[in-house]
Amino acid sequence: MTPKEFIKSWFADIDANKFDALKKKMNSNHQFNNPMTPTTVGSDQHLGMIQQMTDAWEGGHTLDVVISEGEWVTARGRWSGKHTGEFNGVPATGKHIEFSFLDMMHVVNDQVVEEYFELNPMSIMQQIAPAGAA
């Protein structure tokens, strides 16, 4: 599988809640870097974060641009959907939200070794904030 095919299947597996498939796509030394945790996390913590997100939201990813160079692949995309479960202390609101993201992966032998995921967590929290909240 090419890195471009890999990243497309990665997001398809997230959207389909295929956690076993995702786990198999994580190298044993998997390192996930993102703005929501103060340090790099490994595969078990990363998979747990994905499960928390899919428990709180119904929706999916759209990949707008995918660029590959050797073993590295980067996707610029959007996630859109509905807030259906507790997220970061906020009970389900039923609100529709959308946010953009940038994901860069180092893929070796059809497994993610390193991943750098960027998004604006404050954008998500602002979209699900109760009316009148700052």
C-alpha positions in Angstrom: 0.0 0.0 0.0 1.4 3.4 -0.9 1.6 6.1 1.9 -1.3 7.9 0.2 -3.5 4.8 0.2 -2.5 4.2 3.8 -3.6 7.6 5.1 -6.9 7.3 3.3 -7.5 3.8 4.8 -6.5 5.2 8.2 -9.2 7.8 8.3 -11.7 5.4 6.7 -11.0 3.0 9.6 -11.5 5.8 12.2 -14.8 6.8 10.6 -15.9 3.1 10.6 -14.8 2.5 14.3 -12.4 -0.3 13.1 -10.2 -0.1 16.2 -8.5 -3.5 15.6 -7.5 -2.4 12.1 -6.1 0.8 13.5 -4.1 -1.0 16.2 -2.5 -3.2 13.5 -1.6 -0.1 11.6 0.4 1.3 14.5 4.1 0.3 14.8 5.1 -1.1 18.2 7.2 2.1 18.7 4.3 4.4 17.5 4.6 8.0 18.6 1.6 10.4 18.3 2.2 14.1 18.7 -0.8 16.4 19.0 -1.8 19.7 20.7 -4.2 17.9 23.1 -1.5 16.1 25.2 1.6 17.7 26.7 3.9 14.8 25.6 4.1 12.3 22.8 1.9 9.3 23.4 2.2 5.7 22.3 -0.2 3.4 20.4 -2.4 2.4 23.4 -3.0 6.0 24.5 -3.5 7.1 20.9 -6.1 4.4 20.2 -7.8 5.4 23.5 -8.0 9.0 22.3 -9.5 7.9 19.0 -12.1 5.8 20.8 -13.0 8.8 23.1 -13.6 11.0 20.0 -15.7 8.4 18.2 -17.8 7.9 21.4 -18.5 11.7 21.5 -19.1 12.4 17.9 -21.0 11.1 14.8 -19.4 12.2 11.6 -16.4 11.8 9.4 -13.3 13.0 7.8 -12.8 14.6 4.4 -9.3 14.6 3.0 -8.9 17.7 0.8 -5.2 17.4 -0.1 -2.9 14.4 0.3 0.9 14.8 -0.4 3.4 12.0 -0.2 7.2 12.0 -0.2 9.0 8.7 0.3 7.7 7.2 3.6 6.0 10.4 4.7 2.5 11.4 3.9 0.6 14.6 4.8 -3.2 15.2 4.7 -5.0 18.5 5.0 -8.6 17.8 5.8 -11.8 18.5 7.6 -13.9 16.7 10.1 -17.6 17.4 10.4 -20.4 15.9 12.4 -22.6 16.0 15.4 -21.7 16.2 19.1 -23.6 13.1 20.5 -21.7 12.2 23.7 -19.7 13.8 26.5 -16.5 15.5 25.3 -13.9 17.1 27.6 -16.5 17.5 30.3 -19.2 18.9 28.0 -22.3 16.7 27.7 -23.8 16.0 24.3 -25.2 19.1 22.7 -26.4 17.7 19.4 -24.6 20.6 17.7 -23.1 20.2 14.2 -19.4 21.2 14.1 -16.6 21.3 11.7 -12.9 21.7 12.1 -9.8 21.5 9.9 -6.7 19.4 10.6 -3.3 18.7 9.3 -1.8 15.2 9.7 1.7 14.1 8.9 2.6 10.4 9.1 5.8 8.4 8.8 4.6 5.1 7.3 6.9 2.1 7.2 5.7 -1.4 6.1 2.1 -0.2 6.3 2.4 1.0 9.9 2.6 4.5 11.4 5.9 5.0 13.2 5.5 8.7 13.9 2.4 11.0 13.5 2.1 14.7 13.9 -1.5 15.9 14.1 -2.5 19.5 14.2 -5.9 21.1 14.9 -7.3 23.9 17.0 -8.9 22.3 20.1 -10.4 25.7 21.1 -12.3 25.8 17.9 -14.1 22.5 18.9 -14.8 23.7 22.4 -16.2 27.1 21.1 -18.6 25.3 18.7 -20.1 23.1 21.5 -20.1 25.8 24.2 -23.6 26.5 25.6 -25.3 29.7 24.2 -24.0 32.8 25.9 -20.8 31.1 27.2 -17.5 32.9 26.6 
